[in-house]
Amino acid sequence: MKEITYFYLKNCPFCRQADQMIQELVAQETKFSAVPINKIEEREQADLANEYDYYFVPCLYIGKAKMMEGVPTLEKIREVFLAALD
């Protein structure tokens, strides 16, 4: 199982949507609850955020591989969780 690195901003409406979708997916598929998520607030940890190549939040990585960036959808987030389980 791999960790998901999740870059977000506190006041971002799309990040709030992504948070809700993650909660929904975990409720639907309990296997996703075991996936570790490292949430990084972009402004609070700017040095770390600058090590990754992205423009929009929310942005989800597994390792250094960008899995999703920008406007979230339930399906995109589900695919990230499935990849993390492999």
N, C-alpha and C positions, 0 to 999 in steps of 0.2 A: 504494500500500500504506500502511496506517495502523498506528500503534503501539498495542499493547494496554498499558494501565496496569493493573497487577495489585496490589491491596492484600491483604496477608496478615499473619498473626502467626506467629512462629517456632514456637510450641508448639501450633498449631491442627491437630487431626487432619483437618479438612476441607480445610485448605490443603495438607497433605501429599497427600491424595487428589487434589486438583486438580493438583498438581505431577506426580504419577504419570500422570494422564490426559493432561496436556499432552505428556509424554514419549512416551506411547503413540500419541497422534495424530500427532506429528511423525515417529515411526517408520513409521506406516501411510501417511501422506501427506506426502512430502518437501517439497511446496510450502509446507507450514506452517512449515518450518524457517527460511524467509526473513522471517517476520513478527517484527518487533522487539517485545520484551516489556520493559517498565519495571517491575520488581518493587519495591514499596515496602513496607517493614516499617512497619506502622501506628504502633507505639510509638516507633520510631526517627525517624520523620519525621511527627510528629503535626501540625505546622503545615500540611504539604502535605495530609495525610489529611483535615484539617478543611475543606479547600476543596471536598471532594466530599461528596455527599449519599448516605450508605449507613449501614447498621446492622450488617451481618454480613460476615465474611470467610469464604472468599475472595470478592473482589469485582473484577470485570473491567469496565473502561471502554475505549471507543474515543473519544478526545477527551473531552468532558464527558458523553457518553451512556453511561449504565449499561447493560451488556449482560448481566451475570450477577451474582447476589448470593446468598451462602449455600451450601447444600449443592450440591456440583458433580455434574454428570452428564457423561458423555462427549459426549452429543448437544449439551448446552448449550454446552460449551466448543468443540466443533466449529463451531457456529453463530457463535461470536465470531470464530474464526479465519477463517471464510469471509467474514464482514463486514469483517474487517481486510484481506483480499485485494482487495476491491472498490475 
